[in-house]
Amino acid sequence: MAKKKRTLSKPSQRMTKRERSRWEREQRLQRNLIIILAAVGLVSVVALVFGWYWDRIRYPNQVIVSVNGEPVRREQYWNTRRLDLITEWNEILNQIEMYNSMGITLTEEQIESFRENQRSKLLELTQVRQAPIEETTLQSVIEEVLIRQGAADLGISLTEQEVNAWLIPDASAGSDSVFDTTSPTGTQPLATVAPTLSANEREQRIEEQLGIAYENLADVAEMAAVGQLGFSRRDYIDMVRYSARTSLLQQRAQQHLLQDLPQTAEQVHASHILLKERLPRAQEALNQLSQGTPFAELVVEYSDDAASRDLAGDLGWVTLGDGTLSPAVQEAALALSEPGQISEVVSDEAGAHILQLVERSGDSLHLRHILIPANRRPVAIEVLNLLQVEGRTFDQVAREYSEDTATAATGGDLGWIEQGDGTLSTVVDEVAFSLNEPNQISDIVEDEAGYHILQLVETDPESGLAHLRHILIRNGQGLAEQVLRDLRAQVTDFAEAVIQYSADATTVEKAGDWGWLNPDQLPPTLAEAVAGLNEPGQTSDIIEDESGYYILQLLERDDATGQVHLRGISLKRAVDLLEEIRQYILAGDQIGGRFLEMALKYSEDTGSRQQGGDLGWFSRGTMVTEFEEAAFSLEPGQLSEIVETQFGYHLIWVQEYDAEHPLDEETLEQQAQQAFQEWLQGLQDTAVIERTHPPTATPTVPPPPTAVPPTAETES
């Protein structure tokens, strides 16, 4: 066993010279070692303290830009950059949810692309401190500072209670909470507009909601394997509060600037009919023909030749009592006395009829009619087949086939419904709330309104509400009543309704019929085109001559007489047609009625057509120059000449004039926004901005190769 080394100590006995020298050398070595260890420890402590000070205090508080003498520090920039990235990440998630809600199936490549984009934003979020300064975000920070400074100059100040009330307003305030739809991170719905709250209750609710949002974001970042967020829950709450304060200051500044803006302006209330060049319209009709759209249907939609366009549904001259009409239909026909008059819905064994009197002579009537079969369940079966067999998305099929005018345009969306609240009939309600899987589709459900097909979008277990879509195929009587309402409201004309709804093919197919004629009766360009049509049903290309554009279809050819039986789509020159429309309107006793009729039938301005061309009130500076000059030169009730603008040719009818008409809310809002932008631009132009460090672009950071991004389902 080795002997334990003795600790050196000064011997009690007298040492030799050699022993003393050795002892002193060992003592020096011990002292030097202690000094070195102490120095290393001191340097380490100093380095740790300095590193902590630099990382937590000096670096975050480093000034990167000065705005009118007010310093902007890195931490302020980081917070704005983080909120920008959270917003961008949230937009990607919302896009995925939008596709899911619309029933659009994404490919694996698209899903992977969305995941990578989401993860890239999260990765940038965790590396904001290390990334170079991004110029766009820095400009946003500068604007925030200028808004605060400018608001102070306007005498606008905010309390914490006002900021909290803007984040979660009282229900009586009539404004929307920033938490109404999604959280700032987009991870889950947050509080809706709150009832009246005390200051402490509102403060607590904001802290809770933002805390939940932060935790959700942190969880998503952890699942995406991108590292820690790099900021705390408290930091996140302060970020959102600061952003809310800036937004509220901007809102208050707009309101302040609006006080100095005029609340009225010289305005006219006008309607217009817009016609564009007809060649593109002819090409569109030809394209639809090539896709299999029936010729008769396109005549009603596109043809400008009223003589042939309105033949759809024409029964010709009918003699009462000859057995052509059923007793019920004949009785309804006898009740019609004025040309153009439309009957009520008449039912017989064939279905539901709507009649229109063209002319009357003794016991003979010239009629048009619409026939809607009594049992339209086969149509509903066909629609269900599109969903189940062909795999079409529900909202697409609803837009195309649903006869519920209130929901068809939104893909059949009924919104959130409570069971038994009366929104749905009893039988439909029972089926709707038996669906339990998102996107599940019901079988056909029949009630008094017709035939329903339902889809469950999502449910809320806490409230018991269900978010539903539906497709409605009305029964014969119900659809006929709806068509009659549309006819009387002039939403559609009779020929259009025949093409869209009538099941009587023998009359529907008359649309556009030019009858039998000799080709020599046609202009040379048309006669030449007809000579090239050989087979029944063959359609010509677009034919252009001085009067306009034509598309012809050969029905029959009589070689013995040289005559041909044709259908035609005629599109006149825009200016010529508009002048015909103008003369027709002026020939009536009241301009308003005929203007409405022509606007509904011909105007190509989709924004105003269904309102009879009504543009509402507008002031100078809101329309193109040529249109505006013409409108403000007219007296109320006066119809303009043809006005050409970059959009096409217009007829303008001025209904009212007011030299000081109150501006609507939308116009006032636009003026306030414009005034704010000009005010902010003025602040920027006069600001003294000194950059401490020139901004550089943020580099793209590649994701770690071993990371596994979360799925969209996991994130949501």
C-alpha positions in Angstrom: 0.0 0.0 0.0 1.4 3.3 -1.1 2.3 5.8 1.5 0.2 9.0 1.7 2.2 12.0 0.6 2.9 14.4 3.4 1.7 18.0 3.1 4.6 20.2 2.8 5.1 22.4 5.8 7.9 24.4 7.2 9.9 21.8 9.1 10.4 22.6 12.8 14.0 21.7 12.6 16.6 23.8 11.0 16.7 23.2 7.2 19.6 22.8 5.0 20.1 25.3 2.2 18.8 22.9 -0.4 15.8 22.0 1.6 14.9 25.7 2.2 15.3 26.5 -1.5 12.9 23.6 -2.5 10.4 24.6 0.2 10.3 28.3 -1.1 9.9 27.2 -4.7 6.9 25.0 -3.8 5.4 27.8 -1.9 5.7 30.2 -4.9 4.1 27.6 -7.2 1.1 27.2 -4.8 0.6 31.0 -4.6 0.8 31.4 -8.4 -1.7 28.6 -8.9 -4.1 30.2 -6.5 -3.7 33.5 -8.2 -4.3 32.0 -11.7 -7.4 30.1 -10.5 -8.8 33.2 -8.9 -8.1 35.3 -12.0 -9.8 32.7 -14.3 -12.8 32.5 -12.0 -13.0 36.3 -11.9 -12.7 36.6 -15.7 -15.4 33.9 -16.1 -17.8 35.7 -13.7 -17.1 39.0 -15.5 -17.7 37.3 -18.9 -21.0 35.8 -17.7 -22.2 39.0 -16.2 -21.2 40.9 -19.3 -22.8 38.3 -21.6 -26.0 38.5 -19.6 -25.9 42.3 -19.6 -25.3 42.4 -23.4 -27.9 39.8 -24.3 -30.6 41.0 -21.9 -30.0 44.7 -21.6 -27.4 46.2 -23.9 -28.2 44.4 -27.2 -32.1 44.6 -27.0 -31.8 48.3 -26.1 -29.4 49.1 -28.9 -30.8 52.0 -30.9 -31.2 51.1 -34.6 -33.0 54.2 -35.8 -34.0 57.6 -34.4 -37.3 59.2 -35.4 -37.5 62.9 -34.6 -35.0 62.3 -31.8 -37.0 59.3 -30.4 -34.9 56.2 -30.4 -36.2 52.9 -31.8 -34.5 50.0 -30.2 -33.9 46.4 -31.4 -36.5 44.9 -29.0 -39.2 47.2 -30.5 -38.2 46.1 -34.0 -38.2 42.4 -32.9 -41.7 42.6 -31.5 -43.1 44.1 -34.7 -41.2 41.6 -36.8 -42.6 38.7 -34.7 -46.2 39.9 -35.1 -45.6 40.2 -38.9 -44.4 36.6 -39.0 -47.3 35.4 -36.9 -49.7 37.1 -39.2 -48.1 35.6 -42.3 -48.2 32.2 -40.7 -51.8 32.7 -39.7 -52.7 33.6 -43.3 -51.3 30.3 -44.6 -53.3 28.4 -42.0 -56.5 30.3 -42.9 -55.9 29.5 -46.6 -55.8 25.8 -45.7 -59.0 26.1 -43.7 -60.7 28.0 -46.5 -60.0 25.2 -48.9 -61.2 22.6 -46.4 -64.4 24.5 -45.8 -65.1 24.7 -49.6 -64.6 21.0 -49.9 -61.5 21.4 -52.2 -59.2 18.4 -52.0 -55.5 19.4 -52.1 -52.9 17.2 -53.7 -50.0 15.8 -51.6 -47.6 18.3 -53.2 -49.9 21.2 -52.3 -50.3 20.0 -48.7 -46.5 19.6 -48.4 -45.9 23.0 -49.8 -48.3 24.6 -47.3 -46.6 22.7 -44.5 -43.2 23.9 -45.6 -44.3 27.5 -45.8 -45.8 27.3 -42.3 -42.7 25.8 -40.9 -40.5 28.3 -42.6 -42.5 31.2 -41.0 -42.2 29.5 -37.6 -38.4 29.0 -38.1 -38.0 32.7 -39.0 -40.1 33.5 -35.9 -37.7 31.7 -33.6 -34.6 33.3 -35.1 -35.7 36.9 -35.2 -33.0 38.0 -32.7 -30.2 36.5 -34.9 -31.6 37.6 -38.3 -30.5 40.8 -40.0 -32.9 43.8 -39.9 -35.7 43.5 -42.5 -36.4 46.8 -44.2 -40.2 46.4 -44.6 -40.7 45.7 -40.9 -38.4 48.6 -40.0 -40.5 50.9 -42.1 -43.6 49.7 -40.2 -41.9 50.4 -36.9 -41.0 53.9 -38.1 -44.7 54.5 -39.1 -45.9 53.3 -35.7 -43.6 55.9 -34.0 -44.8 58.6 -36.4 -48.4 57.8 -35.7 -47.9 58.0 -32.0 -46.0 61.3 -32.4 -48.6 62.7 -34.8 -51.5 61.6 -32.6 -50.0 63.4 -29.7 -49.7 66.6 -31.8 -53.4 66.3 -32.6 -54.2 66.0 -28.9 -55.1 62.4 -29.0 -54.1 60.2 -26.1 -55.2 56.8 -24.9 -55.7 55.1 -21.5 -55.1 51.4 -20.9 -58.8 51.0 -20.3 -59.5 52.4 -23.8 -57.0 50.0 -25.4 -58.6 47.1 -23.5 -62.1 48.1 -24.6 -60.9 48.2 -28.2 -59.4 44.7 -27.8 -62.7 43.3 -26.3 -65.5 45.9 -26.7 -68.8 45.8 -24.8 -71.7 44.3 -26.7 -73.4 47.7 -26.7 -70.5 49.4 -28.4 -71.4 48.0 -31.8 -67.8 47.4 -32.8 -65.9 44.2 -33.4 -63.4 42.6 -31.1 -60.0 41.7 -32.6 -60.7 38.2 -31.2 -64.1 37.7 -33.0 -62.8 35.3 -35.6 -59.4 34.0 -34.7 -56.6 34.6 -32.3 -53.6 36.7 -33.4 -51.9 33.3 -33.9 -54.9 31.8 -35.7 -54.7 28.7 -33.6 -58.3 28.8 -32.2 -61.3 31.0 -31.9 -61.2 33.5 -29.0 -63.7 35.6 -27.2 -66.6 37.2 -29.0 -67.8 40.7 -28.2 -68.2 40.7 -24.5 -71.1 41.9 -22.4 -70.5 44.9 -20.2 -67.4 44.1 -18.1 -65.6 45.9 -15.3 -62.1 47.1 -16.0 -60.5 44.3 -14.0 -62.7 41.6 -15.7 -61.8 42.9 -19.1 -58.1 43.0 -18.2 -58.2 39.4 -16.9 -60.0 38.2 -20.0 -57.4 39.7 -22.3 -54.6 38.2 -20.3 -56.3 34.8 -20.4 -57.1 34.9 -24.1 -53.7 36.1 -25.2 -52.1 33.6 -22.8 -54.0 30.8 -24.6 -52.9 32.1 -27.9 -49.3 32.1 -26.8 -49.4 28.6 -25.5 -50.9 27.3 -28.7 -48.3 29.0 -30.8 -45.5 27.6 -28.5 -47.0 24.1 -28.9 -47.1 24.3 -32.6 -43.5 25.5 -32.7 -42.4 22.6 -30.6 -44.3 20.1 -32.8 -42.6 21.7 -35.9 -39.2 21.2 -34.2 -38.1 24.7 -34.9 -36.9 25.5 -31.4 -38.1 27.9 -28.7 -40.1 31.0 -29.7 -37.5 33.3 -28.2 -40.0 35.4 -26.3 -42.2 34.9 -23.2 -45.9 34.9 -22.6 -45.5 38.4 -21.1 -43.6 39.6 -24.1 -46.4 38.3 -26.4 -49.1 40.0 -24.4 -47.2 43.3 -24.4 -46.6 43.0 -28.2 -50.3 42.6 -28.9 -51.2 45.5 -26.6 -48.7 47.8 -28.3 -50.0 46.9 -31.7 -53.6 47.4 -30.5 -52.6 50.9 -29.1 -51.2 51.9 -32.5 -54.2 50.6 -34.4 -56.6 52.5 -32.1 -54.5 55.7 -32.4 -54.8 55.3 -36.2 -58.5 54.9 -35.9 -58.8 58.0 -33.6 -56.6 60.0 -36.0 -58.9 59.1 -38.9 -61.9 60.2 -36.9 -60.2 63.4 -36.0 -59.3 64.2 -39.6 -62.8 63.3 -40.8 -64.2 66.2 -38.8 -62.5 68.6 -41.1 -63.7 66.9 -44.3 -66.9 67.9 -46.1 -69.9 65.7 -45.2 -71.9 66.6 -48.3 -71.0 66.9 -52.0 -72.7 67.7 -55.4 -74.1 64.3 -56.5 -76.4 62.7 -59.0 -78.4 59.6 -58.7 -78.1 57.8 -62.0 -78.5 54.5 -63.8 -76.7 53.3 -66.8 -76.7 50.5 -69.5 -73.2 49.4 -70.5 -72.5 47.6 -73.8 -69.1 46.4 -74.7 -67.7 45.4 -78.1 -69.7 42.3 -79.3 -67.0 40.3 -81.0 -65.6 38.9 -77.6 -69.2 38.1 -76.7 -69.7 36.2 -79.9 -66.5 34.3 -79.3 -67.7 33.4 -75.8 -71.0 32.1 -77.2 -69.1 30.0 -79.8 -66.8 28.6 -77.1 -69.9 27.5 -75.1 -71.4 25.8 -78.2 -68.2 23.8 -78.6 -68.6 22.7 -74.9 -72.0 21.3 -75.6 -74.3 24.1 -74.4 -77.6 23.9 -76.3 -78.0 26.5 -79.1 -81.4 27.6 -77.9 -80.0 28.4 -74.4 -77.2 30.6 -75.9 -79.7 32.4 -78.1 -81.6 33.7 -75.0 -78.3 34.7 -73.3 -76.5 36.3 -76.2 -78.6 37.1 -79.2 -79.5 40.8 -79.8 -82.2 39.9 -82.4 -85.4 40.2 -80.4 -87.5 38.8 -83.3 -86.0 35.4 -82.9 -84.6 35.6 -79.4 -88.0 35.6 -77.8 -89.5 32.7 -79.6 -88.6 30.3 -76.7 -91.8 28.8 -75.3 -93.9 30.0 -78.2 -97.0 27.8 -78.6 -98.1 29.8 -81.6 -101.9 30.3 -82.2 -104.1 28.0 -80.2 -107.8 27.7 -80.7 -109.7 27.2 -77.5 -111.6 23.9 -77.2 -109.5 22.1 -79.8 -107.9 19.9 -77.2 -104.4 21.4 -77.4 -104.7 22.7 -73.9 -105.9 20.9 -70.8 -109.1 22.3 -69.2 -107.1 23.9 -66.3 -104.6 25.5 -68.6 -107.3 26.6 -71.1 -109.2 28.3 -68.3 -106.1 30.2 -67.2 -105.4 31.2 -70.8 -109.0 32.6 -71.2 -108.4 34.8 -68.1 -105.5 36.6 -69.9 -106.6 39.7 -71.7 -103.6 42.0 -72.2 -100.6 41.2 -74.4 -97.6 40.4 -72.3 -99.8 39.4 -69.3 -98.5 36.5 -67.3 -100.8 33.9 -65.6 -100.7 32.5 -62.1 -99.2 29.1 -61.7 -101.6 26.5 -63.2 -101.4 22.8 -62.3 -102.6 19.8 -64.2 -101.4 16.2 -64.7 -98.3 17.3 -66.7 -97.1 19.6 -64.0 -97.1 23.4 -63.2 -97.6 25.8 -66.1 -97.0 29.6 -66.4 -98.6 31.2 -69.5 -98.0 34.5 -71.3 -100.4 36.0 -73.8 -98.7 37.3 -76.9 -101.9 38.1 -79.0 -105.6 37.4 -79.0 -108.0 37.1 -81.9 -111.5 35.8 -81.2 -111.3 32.3 -79.9 -107.7 32.0 -80.9 -104.8 32.9 -78.5 -101.1 33.2 -79.3 -99.4 31.9 -76.2 -96.0 31.2 -74.7 -95.7 28.8 -71.7 -93.3 27.3 -69.2 -93.9 23.7 -68.0 -92.3 22.5 -64.8 -92.9 18.7 -64.1 -94.9 18.0 -61.0 -92.4 15.5 -59.6 -88.8 16.8 -59.8 -87.3 14.2 -57.5 -85.2 12.8 -60.4 -83.4 16.1 -60.6 -82.5 15.8 -56.9 -81.3 12.2 -57.6 -79.1 13.5 -60.4 -77.6 16.2 -58.1 -76.9 13.6 -55.4 -75.2 11.5 -58.0 -72.9 14.4 -58.8 -71.8 14.5 -55.2 -71.5 10.8 -54.4 -70.4 9.2 -57.7 -68.6 12.0 -59.6 -67.1 13.5 -56.5 -68.0 17.1 -57.2 -67.6 19.5 -54.3 -70.8 20.4 -52.4 -70.4 24.1 -52.7 -69.8 23.9 -56.5 -72.9 21.8 -57.0 -74.9 24.0 -54.8 -74.0 27.1 -56.7 -74.9 25.5 -60.0 -78.1 23.5 -59.1 -79.6 24.7 -55.8 -82.9 26.6 -56.3 -82.7 28.3 -52.9 -81.8 31.8 -54.1 -80.9 32.9 -50.6 -78.0 30.4 -50.3 -77.0 29.1 -53.7 -74.6 32.0 -54.4 -72.7 31.1 -51.1 -72.5 27.4 -51.9 -75.6 26.5 -50.0 -74.2 27.7 -46.7 -76.9 27.9 -44.0 -74.5 29.0 -41.3 -74.7 27.8 -37.7 -78.1 26.4 -36.7 -79.6 25.3 -33.4 -81.7 22.2 -33.5 -85.4 23.0 -33.3 -85.0 26.8 -33.8 -87.4 26.8 -36.8 -84.8 27.5 -39.4 -85.5 24.1 -41.0 -88.6 22.1 -41.3 -89.1 19.3 -38.7 -88.2 16.5 -41.1 -85.1 18.3 -42.5 -84.0 19.4 -39.0 -84.1 15.7 -37.8 -81.9 14.5 -40.6 -79.5 17.5 -40.3 -78.8 16.8 -36.7 -78.3 13.0 -37.3 -75.2 13.8 -39.3 -72.1 13.4 -37.2 -69.0 13.5 -39.4 -67.6 16.7 -41.0 -68.4 16.9 -44.7 -71.0 14.0 -44.4 -73.7 14.3 -47.0 -77.3 13.2 -46.3 -79.7 11.3 -48.6 -82.5 13.3 -50.3 -84.9 14.7 -47.7 -88.4 15.8 -48.9 -90.6 18.4 -47.3 -93.2 20.9 -48.5 -90.5 23.1 -50.0 -89.1 20.4 -52.2 -86.1 18.0 -52.0 -83.1 18.8 -49.8 -79.5 17.5 -49.7 -77.6 18.4 -46.6 -73.9 18.5 -45.7 -72.5 18.9 -42.2 -69.5 21.3 -42.1 -68.8 21.2 -38.4 -70.5 21.0 -35.0 -69.9 22.8 -31.7 -70.4 20.3 -28.8 -70.6 23.0 -26.2 -73.4 25.0 -27.8 -75.1 22.2 -29.7 -75.0 24.2 -32.9 -74.3 22.7 -36.3 -72.8 24.5 -39.3 -74.7 23.2 -42.4 -74.9 23.5 -46.2 -77.9 22.5 -48.3 -79.0 22.1 -51.9 -82.7 22.6 -52.5 -84.5 21.2 -55.6 -88.0 22.6 -55.4 -91.1 20.5 -56.2 -92.9 21.4 -59.4 -95.4 23.8 -57.7 -92.7 25.4 -55.6 -90.3 26.1 -58.4 -93.2 27.5 -60.6 -94.1 29.9 -57.8 -90.4 31.1 -57.6 -90.2 31.5 -61.4 -93.4 33.5 -61.4 -92.0 35.8 -58.7 -88.9 36.4 -60.7 -90.9 37.1 -63.9 -93.1 39.7 -62.1 -90.1 41.3 -60.4 -88.4 41.4 -63.9 -85.4 39.5 -62.6 -85.6 37.4 -65.7 -87.6 37.7 -69.0 -90.0 35.0 -70.2 -87.7 33.6 -72.9 -84.9 33.2 -70.4 -87.2 31.5 -67.9 -88.3 29.0 -70.6 -84.8 28.1 -71.5 -83.8 27.7 -67.9 -86.8 25.9 -66.4 -89.3 24.6 -69.0 -89.4 20.8 -69.6 -91.3 21.1 -72.9 -88.5 20.5 -75.4 -90.8 21.1 -78.4 -91.1 24.8 -77.5 -87.8 25.4 -75.8 -86.0 24.5 -79.0 -87.7 27.3 -80.9 -85.4 29.9 -79.5 -83.5 31.6 -82.3 -85.5 29.9 -85.1 -85.2 31.9 -88.3 -87.6 29.6 -90.1 -87.3 28.5 -93.7 -85.7 31.0 -96.0 -83.8 31.3 -99.3 -80.1 32.0 -98.9 -80.4 34.8 -101.5 -82.4 36.7 -98.9 -79.4 36.9 -96.7 -76.5 39.3 -96.9 -73.6 37.9 -99.0 -71.4 37.1 -96.1 -74.2 35.1 -94.4 -75.2 33.3 -97.6 -71.6 32.2 -98.1 -71.4 30.8 -94.6 -74.8 29.0 -95.0 -73.4 27.3 -98.2 -70.7 25.7 -96.1 -73.3 24.1 -93.7 -74.1 20.6 -94.9 -75.2 18.5 -91.9 -78.3 19.2 -89.7 -77.2 20.7 -86.4 -73.9 21.9 -87.9 -72.8 25.3 -86.5 -70.9 28.0 -88.3 -67.9 30.0 -87.1 -68.4 33.7 -86.2 -69.5 35.6 -89.3 -68.9 39.3 -89.4 -70.5 41.9 -91.6 -71.4 45.6 -91.5 -74.3 45.1 -89.1 -72.6 42.9 -86.5 -71.6 39.3 -85.7 -73.6 36.0 -86.3 -73.4 32.4 -85.4 -75.7 30.1 -87.5 -77.0 26.6 -87.1 -78.5 24.5 -89.9 -81.7 22.6 -88.9 -82.8 21.4 -92.3 -82.1 21.8 -96.0 -84.6 21.4 -98.8 -82.6 20.5 -101.9 -85.7 20.7 -104.1 -86.4 24.4 -103.3 -82.9 25.4 -102.3 -84.3 26.7 -98.9 -82.7 26.2 -95.6 -84.1 26.2 -92.0 -81.8 28.1 -89.7 -81.3 29.2 -86.1 -79.2 32.2 -85.5 -77.4 34.2 -82.8 -77.2 37.8 -83.9 -74.9 40.2 -82.0 -75.2 43.8 -83.4 -72.5 46.4 -83.3 -72.5 47.8 -79.7 -73.2 51.4 -80.9 -76.0 50.3 -83.2 -77.7 48.2 -80.5 -77.4 50.9 -77.9 -78.9 53.4 -80.2 -81.9 51.0 -80.8 -82.2 50.7 -77.1 -82.1 54.4 -76.6 -84.8 55.0 -79.2 -87.0 52.3 -77.6 -86.7 53.9 -74.2 -87.5 57.4 -75.5 -90.6 56.0 -77.4 -92.2 55.1 -74.1 -94.4 57.2 -71.9 -92.1 56.7 -68.9 -88.4 56.4 -69.3 -87.9 54.6 -66.0 -89.9 51.5 -66.8 -88.3 50.9 -70.3 -84.8 51.8 -69.0 -85.2 49.1 -66.2 -86.4 46.6 -68.8 -83.4 47.2 -71.2 -80.9 47.3 -68.4 -82.0 43.9 -67.1 -82.0 42.5 -70.6 -78.8 43.9 -72.1 -76.5 45.7 -69.7 -73.1 44.1 -69.3 -72.2 45.8 -66.0 -72.6 42.9 -63.6 -72.4 45.2 -60.6 -75.6 47.1 -61.5 -77.5 45.0 -64.0 -79.7 43.3 -61.4 -80.6 46.7 -60.0 -81.8 47.9 -63.4 -78.5 49.7 -64.0 -78.9 51.7 -60.8 -75.5 53.2 -59.7 -76.9 55.1 -56.7 -75.6 58.5 -55.7 -72.1 59.5 -56.7 -70.1 62.7 -56.7 -67.5 64.2 -59.0 -64.2 62.4 -59.1 -65.6 58.9 -58.6 -66.3 58.0 -62.3 -64.2 58.2 -65.4 -64.1 61.7 -66.9 -66.3 61.1 -70.0 -69.0 59.3 -67.9 -68.9 61.9 -65.2 -69.2 64.9 -67.6 -72.2 63.4 -69.3 -74.0 62.5 -66.0 -73.5 66.0 -64.5 -74.7 67.7 -67.7 -78.1 66.0 -67.6 -81.3 67.2 -65.9 -83.2 64.8 -63.6 -85.3 62.5 -65.8 -83.1 63.1 -68.9 -81.5 60.3 -71.0 -78.1 60.8 -72.4 -76.7 60.3 -75.8 -74.3 57.3 -76.3 -71.2 57.9 -74.1 -68.0 56.1 -74.9 -65.5 55.3 -72.2 -62.6 52.9 -71.8 -65.1 50.3 -70.5 -67.5 50.4 -73.5 -70.6 52.4 -74.5 -73.1 53.8 -72.0 -76.6 55.1 -71.8 -77.1 57.3 -68.7 -80.4 58.2 -67.1 -80.2 60.7 -64.3 -83.0 60.2 -61.7 -82.1 62.9 -59.1 -79.7 65.8 -58.5 -78.6 67.3 -55.2 -76.0 70.1 -54.9 -75.3 69.1 -51.2 -76.2 65.4 -50.9 -75.0 63.7 -47.7 -72.0 61.4 -48.3 -72.6 57.7 -47.5 -70.6 55.9 -44.8 -68.4 54.1 -47.4 -67.4 57.4 -49.1 -66.7 59.1 -45.7 -64.6 56.1 -44.7 -62.7 56.3 -48.0 -62.1 60.0 -47.5 -60.9 59.4 -43.9 -58.5 56.8 -45.0 -57.2 59.0 -47.8 -56.8 61.9 -45.4 -55.0 59.7 -43.0 -52.6 58.5 -45.7 -51.8 62.1 -46.7 -51.4 63.1 -43.1 -49.0 60.2 -42.5 -47.1 60.9 -45.7 -46.7 64.5 -44.5 -45.2 63.2 -41.2 -42.8 61.0 -43.1 -41.7 63.9 -45.4 -40.9 66.2 -42.5 -39.5 63.6 -40.1 -35.8 63.5 -39.2 -34.8 59.8 -39.4 -31.3 58.8 -38.5 -30.3 55.1 -38.9 -27.7 53.7 -36.6 -27.2 50.5 -38.6 -28.1 50.2 -42.3 -30.9 47.6 -42.8 -30.1 44.4 -44.6 -32.4 41.7 -46.1 -33.3 38.8 -43.9 -31.7 35.6 -45.4 -33.7 32.5 -46.0 -32.9 30.0 -43.3 -33.0 26.3 -44.5 -34.9 24.0 -42.1 -33.0 21.3 -40.2 -33.1 18.1 -42.3 -34.3 15.9 -39.4 -37.3 18.1 -38.5 -40.8 16.7 -39.0 -43.3 19.5 -39.8 -46.8 19.2 -38.1 -49.9 18.4 -40.2 -52.5 21.1 -40.9 -54.9 19.0 -38.8 -52.6 19.0 -35.9 -52.1 22.7 -36.1 -55.8 23.5 -36.3 
